Amino acid sequence: MEVTEALEAAIVRNAEFLAGVTFRALTTQYPESLTGEIRWHGAFLIEFGAVVQLAYWEGQEILAHQKEGLPSYAEARQ
C-alpha cells in the first residue's frame, strides 16, 4: 500500500487528536498526573489510546471495526 502525503497527513492529524483526547481522559481521572507524580508505562498508554479510539468511533456510530473482529469499546475497557 502506497502512503500518499494526504494519507500521511491524515494519520498525523488523527494521532494528534487521539493523543489530546487520551491526555484529557487521563488527567481528568488522575489529576495528580499533571504534577509528575504518576508516570505511565508506554504500553499502557498505547492500549489506553486504542480503547479511547474505540469509544470515539462508537460515539460517532462507526461500528465497522467490530465487523473486522476488533472488540467493542465495552469489551476493550474491561
C-alpha positions, 0 to 999 in steps of 0.5 A: 500500500502506497502512503500518499502525503494526504494519507500521511497527513491524515494519520498525523492529524488523527494521532494528534487528536487521539493523543489530546483526547487520551491526555484529557481522559487521563488527567481528568481521572488522575489529576495528580498526573499533571504534577509528575507524580504518576508516570505511565508505562508506554504500553499502557498508554498505547492500549489506553489510546486504542480503547479511547479510539474505540469509544470515539468511533462508537460515539460517532456510530462507526461500528465497522471495526467490530465487523473486522473482529476488533472488540467493542469499546465495552469489551476493550475497557474491561 
